[in-house]
Amino acid sequence: MTTLDAAGVTDPGQVRAQNQDTFFVSGELVLIADGMGGYAGGEVAAAIAAEVVEASFAGNETPTGLESAVLDANRRIFERGVEPGLEGMGTTLVAAGMVRSDGGTRLLVANVGDSRGYLFRDGGLRQLTEDHSVAAELVRLGRIDEGEGAEHPGRHVLTKVLGVDRDVEPDLIEFEPLEGDRLLLCSDGLSNELDDEHIASLLRVGSPSDAARALVAAANAHGGLDNITAVVADIVDGSASPAEPSTMAVPVVLPRDRTLSTPAVARSAPALAVRPVLSRWERFLRRREDLRRRRAYNKWVSFRGVVFLLAFAAVLVGGFAVLRWYGTQNYLVTLRGDRVVVIQGRIGGFLWWHPRIVLRERYGPGQLPTQVRPGLFQGIDEASFADAKHFIDTMHRQWAIAHGLITVPSTTTTTPAVSANFTTTIYVPTTTAPRTGGT
Ligand code: MN
């Protein structure tokens, strides 16, 4: 069975007090994480990346297993990035796993950031990963050449980091591992100090552990401006050489020889040792934007809630008003006992609105014209109390006139013609059908 014989070395370098790089090696998986952000953040982010990827990949050693392990790590770091002192923390991650599928065993490299994966095969060195830095993107776009890219101030500004955003898309590089292949994973503290030729020469000899030590020592000797980490893994056929079982290696930290340290000022660009993935200012802006978005969301939620409640209340009130209008705004001229009455409401009531008598005349149906009497038994609808009252008065007056009980009022100066007109307009001819109801 094809497996990895791997060893790793990490060192804080000659300038940094802390080491925010970390690595993990086993027979199935090797990885490097180069953390960044705050005093503690970088170390925490890198540690989470290593732990989560290792745990998540174990038992799910497939191409999708490695990718989802990386996404798990991203999520975990992002979630913990809200804790005080850990705000905006992130890490690079380059991980190589032996993945099993129908096609046999393959090697899958997942990458986020500017740590690197190299394949050393048949004496030649090939960089497997692409850096996710501003300078590297510009080189890929053809805006600047590689020489310019190596000096570009954007070479330390990452375009992709694990744990800084909710989502991340790692680059995935898969290939068939061959016996004798040697894999190198390293942080930028190594690749910034050593060129490919130098790296290849140190990979050519010795065990993985020897090669890793030699690489880190060389980077330190060259300046060691950043934390330096190297993981060297040989592809071996485990069934052929059952020698020692691969286990998780305890990070080998080279003893620091301060006398070898090169003063930072001696370097051409010491400022580049500071690696602002997100500057303090950018982090501040991002955090503020995040807060604002959250606040806007809360505001939106409560605003929507209020609008909903108001709309709901309006529907209730509106519906009630309509029902009340239907139940009460109706006037009926009818009879109660031997009296002519006006009832407000519906006959028999409607919901909790009961009909009530709002006017009781002193007379009965006998003192209204004959033709309206059948209608009174059923009830004659009127739109308002005034209409109802007007109807009764008019009818009663007609009856009184018809029976000679009153004479048409010749109100002061009005002419007889007007009086006659008045009489004819209000008189319901006996030949016409009853005004309402009844047959
Ligand atoms: Mn670094």
Residues whose N, C-alpha, C, O or C-beta is under 5 A from the ligand:
A	BS01	MN	D34 S187 D188 G189 D226 N227
